């Protein structure tokens, strides 16, 4: 009987908390959502134009792509290790992903070293494990199309492209 006296108020307390969360808040007539002004940060937006000019029609460029949309987790016999590895990628994103134009297969990821982002060693480790080339560019006021092109093609030269069966011409544009 004692347990019943303790359990009933406890159940009512939990039900009240659940209902309070589900009911609309007084004075709020609409959900708290609004459209962002920009998909990309000012730095990412400035870099996008240079990147598209540098790679031309050889790639399709996508911005702010979640890491787990590009890199899949493979099975692991140890659930705690799998969870730790998944946590490394689940909330992260690449600034840009360069894909083959015909089938959109990811060929290279690009990360800008912005102070607000933590691209650290774990992103490099994830890309290395998936055999996805990753190029870091320092955040700065201006970029040279030639330097960006050179860095992309340097990473994608030789074995990286042979693995995908896709060869790009290094154009001196």
JOWOTA-V540399 format. One record per backbone hydrogen bond with DSSP energy under -0.5 kcal/mol. CO is the residue of the C=O (numbers start at 1). NH is the residue of the N-H. Records with the same first field share a line. If there is no record, write none. Layout:
# JOWOTA-V540399
CO->NH ; NH
This chain:
# JOWOTA-V540399
1->5
2->6
3->7
4->8
5->9
6->10
7->11
8->12
9->13
10->14
11->15
12->16
13->17
14->18
15->19
16->20
17->21
18->22
19->23
25->28
27->29
31->33
41->45
42->46
43->47
44->48
45->49
46->50
47->51
48->52
49->53
50->54
51->55
52->56
55->58
56->59
60->62 ; 99
62->97
64->66
65->94
66->69 ; 70
67->70 ; 71
70->72
77->79
78->82
79->83
80->84
81->85
82->86
83->87
84->88
85->89
86->89 ; 90
89->68 ; 92
92->67
94->65
95->64
96->110
97->62 ; 99
98->107 ; 108
99->60
100->104
105->100
107->133
108->98
109->135
110->95 ; 96
111->137
112->114
113->139
114->117
117->119
119->123
120->123 ; 124
121->125
122->126
123->127
124->128
125->129
126->130
127->131 ; 132
128->131
131->133
133->109
135->111
137->113
143->145
144->148
145->149
146->150
147->151
148->152
149->153
150->154
151->155
152->156
154->157
157->160
158->161 ; 162
159->163
160->164
161->164 ; 165 ; 166
162->165
169->171
171->173
